[in-house]
């Protein structure tokens, strides 16, 4: 955890490993927990640098999210967007919850229009209420995730967890359709929202493997500067950082789960020069493609 000049504590995804109470599973992309008490032991104000979904099973939790007060009760869900500032956490003795944390880089490979619209709605209305059947379904997903973790021989590690997350999000979006305000017509979205959504969808399905802000901006018919300003506004990251994040996520998927050679992955990802691909991977993952595979027990 790092402190900035503003003295707001930064809670990064890697810091979650240090929150022992209630932490059921964590890798470098997803975390599952069922206890928020240790989180409330942090400083009074902190910024969350990842996405989090909190489902209240019992009791009551109150907090401020970007200075706005919220209270969640039984069968409520709370969406905490990346870069949100959290403060004044308080809960009663009966409070029980399930928490899912998602690293910023996860999701671009399977995001779609409905998922983007749901996240956009949840940013504006972070507390939603589910019925008992929907909450029961989400609880079953959570139990299945824990079962997979306890019986690793029945699962394929991160790939299996990512597939479970995909299914979970699809059902979550289906459940959100009747609780979020979707009465606003798509055409009523602000132009900046539309452009950012198009950019995110392009990242999710970047078959051409574009890696420069100018290439994306040209296809979106905007300036690189304007595209980056939209990204900072919506995701608190520059367009270049989001492109790099998406590219690295795709490279990791290929290195971990495909049987392609390093050279074949480089070509598929749009790197004509194998040496440049190796340097790019080492810069962002801290090791060469081959060492990354070895460190993650590839092929075993």
C-alpha positions in Angstrom: 0.0 0.0 0.0 1.2 3.4 -0.8 0.4 6.9 0.5 0.0 9.8 -1.9 0.3 13.5 -0.9 -3.4 13.5 -0.3 -2.8 10.9 2.5 -5.6 8.7 1.0 -4.4 5.1 1.4 -4.3 3.2 -1.9 -5.6 -0.4 -1.7 -4.2 -2.3 -4.7 -5.3 -5.7 -5.8 -2.0 -7.2 -4.6 -2.7 -5.8 -1.1 -5.8 -8.0 -0.8 -3.5 -10.9 0.0 -2.6 -9.2 3.2 -6.2 -9.1 4.4 -6.3 -12.6 5.9 -9.7 -12.5 7.6 -12.3 -14.0 5.4 -10.2 -14.3 2.3 -11.1 -17.6 0.6 -9.2 -17.4 -2.7 -7.0 -15.0 -4.6 -4.7 -15.1 -7.6 -3.5 -12.1 -9.6 -7.0 -11.5 -11.2 -9.8 -12.6 -8.9 -10.4 -12.7 -5.2 -13.3 -14.2 -3.1 -13.9 -13.3 0.5 -16.7 -13.4 3.1 -15.6 -11.0 5.8 -15.3 -7.2 5.6 -14.3 -6.6 9.2 -10.5 -6.6 8.4 -11.2 -4.0 5.6 -12.7 -1.6 8.1 -9.5 -1.8 10.1 -7.8 0.2 7.3 -7.5 4.0 7.5 -10.7 6.0 7.7 -10.4 6.9 4.0 -8.9 4.8 1.2 -9.0 4.3 -2.5 -9.8 1.0 -4.1 -7.8 0.3 -7.2 -9.9 -2.6 -8.5 -13.5 -3.6 -9.0 -15.5 -5.2 -6.1 -19.0 -6.7 -5.7 -20.3 -6.9 -2.1 -23.5 -9.0 -1.6 -25.2 -8.5 1.8 -26.7 -11.7 3.2 -27.7 -10.4 6.6 -27.5 -7.3 8.7 -26.5 -3.8 7.5 -23.5 -2.0 6.2 -23.1 1.8 5.8 -20.2 3.6 4.1 -19.4 6.6 1.9 -18.5 6.0 -1.7 -16.8 9.1 -3.3 -18.3 11.1 -0.4 -21.9 9.9 -1.1 -23.5 7.9 1.8 -24.9 4.4 1.1 -26.5 1.7 3.2 -26.9 -1.9 2.1 -29.2 -4.4 3.8 -30.2 -8.0 3.3 -30.2 -9.0 -0.4 -28.6 -5.8 -1.5 -25.6 -5.7 -3.8 -22.9 -3.0 -3.8 -20.7 -2.2 -6.8 -17.4 -0.5 -6.0 -15.8 0.9 -9.1 -12.0 1.1 -9.6 -10.5 4.3 -8.2 -13.5 4.8 -5.8 -12.7 6.5 -2.5 -14.3 4.6 0.4 -14.7 6.1 3.9 -16.8 5.8 7.1 -17.3 2.0 7.0 -19.6 0.8 9.7 -21.7 -2.4 10.1 -23.8 -4.1 12.8 -23.0 -7.3 14.5 -25.4 -9.3 12.2 -23.7 -8.2 9.0 -22.8 -11.1 6.7 -21.6 -10.8 3.1 -19.9 -12.3 0.1 -17.2 -10.3 -1.7 -15.8 -10.7 -5.2 -12.8 -8.6 -6.2 -11.8 -8.3 -9.8 -8.5 -6.9 -11.1 -8.8 -4.0 -13.5 -7.3 -6.0 -16.3 -9.9 -8.8 -16.2 -13.0 -8.6 -18.3 -11.8 -7.0 -21.5 -11.7 -10.3 -23.3 -15.4 -11.0 -22.7 -17.0 -7.7 -22.2 -20.0 -6.9 -24.4 -22.6 -4.1 -24.8 -24.9 -5.3 -22.0 -22.0 -5.7 -19.6 -20.7 -2.3 -20.3 -24.2 -0.7 -19.9 -24.6 -2.5 -16.6 -21.3 -1.3 -15.3 -22.1 2.3 -16.5 -25.5 2.0 -14.6 -23.9 0.6 -11.5 -21.4 3.5 -11.4 -24.3 5.9 -11.1 -26.4 3.6 -8.9 -24.0 1.4 -7.0 -26.6 -0.2 -4.7 -29.1 -2.6 -6.1 -31.6 -4.9 -4.5 -32.0 -8.6 -5.6 -34.8 -11.0 -4.8 -34.2 -14.1 -2.7 -34.0 -16.4 -5.8 -31.3 -14.2 -7.4 -29.3 -14.0 -4.3 -29.6 -17.8 -3.9 -28.2 -18.2 -7.4 -25.2 -15.9 -6.7 -24.6 -17.9 -3.5 -24.4 -21.1 -5.5 -21.8 -19.6 -7.8 -19.8 -18.6 -4.8 -20.1 -22.1 -3.4 -19.1 -23.6 -6.7 -16.0 -21.4 -6.8 -15.0 -22.6 -3.3 -15.6 -26.2 -4.3 -13.3 -25.8 -7.3 -10.6 -24.4 -5.1 -10.8 -27.2 -2.6 -10.8 -29.8 -5.4 -8.2 -28.6 -7.8 -8.1 -31.9 -9.6 -11.6 -31.1 -11.0 -10.6 -27.7 -12.2 -8.1 -26.2 -14.6 -6.8 -23.4 -12.4 -7.2 -19.8 -13.5 -8.8 -20.8 -16.8 -11.6 -22.6 -14.9 -12.1 -19.7 -12.6 -12.3 -17.2 -15.5 -14.9 -19.4 -17.2 -16.9 -19.4 -13.9 -16.6 -15.6 -13.7 -17.8 -15.3 -17.2 -20.9 -17.3 -16.4 -21.4 -15.5 -13.1 -21.3 -12.1 -14.8 -23.8 -13.1 -17.5 -26.3 -14.2 -14.9 -25.6 -11.1 -12.8 -26.4 -8.9 -15.8 -29.6 -10.8 -16.4 -30.5 -10.2 -12.8 -29.7 -6.5 -13.0 -32.0 -5.9 -16.0 -35.0 -5.4 -13.8 -33.4 -3.5 -10.9 -31.3 -1.0 -12.8 -32.8 1.9 -14.7 -32.6 0.9 -18.3 -35.4 3.2 -19.4 -32.9 5.6 -20.8 -32.6 4.9 -24.5 -29.2 4.1 -25.8 -29.4 7.1 -28.1 -29.8 9.3 -25.0 -26.3 8.5 -23.8 -23.8 11.3 -23.9 -21.6 11.3 -26.9 -18.5 10.8 -24.8 -20.1 7.7 -23.2 -20.8 6.2 -26.6 -17.2 6.8 -27.8 -15.7 5.3 -24.6 -18.0 2.2 -24.9 -17.0 1.8 -28.6 -13.4 2.0 -27.5 -13.8 -0.6 -24.7 -15.7 -3.0 -27.1 -12.9 -2.5 -29.7 -10.3 -3.5 -27.0 -12.4 -6.6 -26.1 -12.4 -7.7 -29.7 -9.1 -6.3 -31.0 -8.5 -8.9 -33.7 -6.2 -6.5 -35.5 -4.1 -6.2 -32.4 -3.8 -2.4 -32.5 -1.5 -1.1 -29.9 -1.3 2.7 -30.4 -3.7 5.3 -29.2 -3.6 7.1 -32.6 -4.9 4.0 -34.4 -7.8 3.6 -32.1 -8.6 7.3 -32.2 -8.5 7.3 -36.0 -11.1 4.5 -36.1 -13.3 6.3 -33.6 -12.9 9.6 -35.6 -11.6 11.5 -32.5 -8.3 12.9 -31.5 -5.9 10.8 -29.4 -6.0 13.6 -26.8 -9.8 13.5 -26.6 -9.8 9.7 -26.4 -7.4 9.7 -23.5 -9.4 12.4 -21.7 -12.5 10.1 -22.0 -10.5 7.2 -20.6 -9.3 9.2 -17.6 -12.9 10.4 -17.0 -14.4 6.9 -17.2 -11.7 4.6 -16.0 -9.1 6.8 -14.3 -6.5 5.5 -16.8 -5.1 6.8 -20.0 -6.0 5.2 -23.3 -2.5 4.0 -23.7 -2.6 2.3 -20.3 -5.9 0.6 -21.1 -4.5 -0.6 -24.4 -1.4 -2.0 -22.7 -3.5 -3.7 -20.0 -5.7 -5.3 -22.6 -2.7 -6.5 -24.7 -0.9 -8.0 -21.7 -4.1 -9.8 -20.6 -4.4 -11.3 -24.0 -0.7 -12.3 -24.1 -1.1 -13.9 -20.6 -4.1 -16.0 -21.8 -2.1 -17.2 -24.8 1.1 -18.0 -22.7 -0.9 -19.8 -20.0 -3.5 -21.7 -21.9 -2.6 -22.1 -25.6 -0.2 -24.7 -27.1 1.2 -22.1 -29.6 4.9 -21.5 -29.6 6.3 -18.2 -28.4 6.9 -17.2 -32.0 3.4 -18.2 -33.0 1.9 -16.1 -30.2 4.0 -13.1 -31.1 2.8 -13.3 -34.7 -0.9 -13.8 -33.6 -0.6 -10.8 -31.3 0.7 -8.6 -34.1 4.4 -8.6 -33.2 6.5 -9.0 -36.3 9.7 -9.1 -34.4 10.1 -11.9 -31.8 12.8 -9.9 -30.0 10.5 -7.0 -29.6 7.8 -9.3 -28.3 10.2 -10.7 -25.7 11.2 -7.2 -24.5 7.5 -6.1 -24.4 6.5 -9.1 -22.2 9.5 -8.7 -19.9 8.8 -5.0 -19.5 5.2 -5.7 -18.3 5.4 -9.1 -16.7 8.9 -8.9 -15.3 10.2 -12.0 -17.1 10.6 -13.4 -20.6 7.7 -15.3 -22.2 9.4 -18.7 -21.6 10.2 -17.9 -18.0 6.6 -16.7 -17.5 5.3 -20.1 -18.7 7.8 -22.0 -16.5 6.8 -19.9 -13.4 3.2 -20.7 -14.0 3.7 -24.5 -14.4 2.7 -24.4 -18.1 2.2 -27.8 -19.5 1.9 -29.6 -16.1 
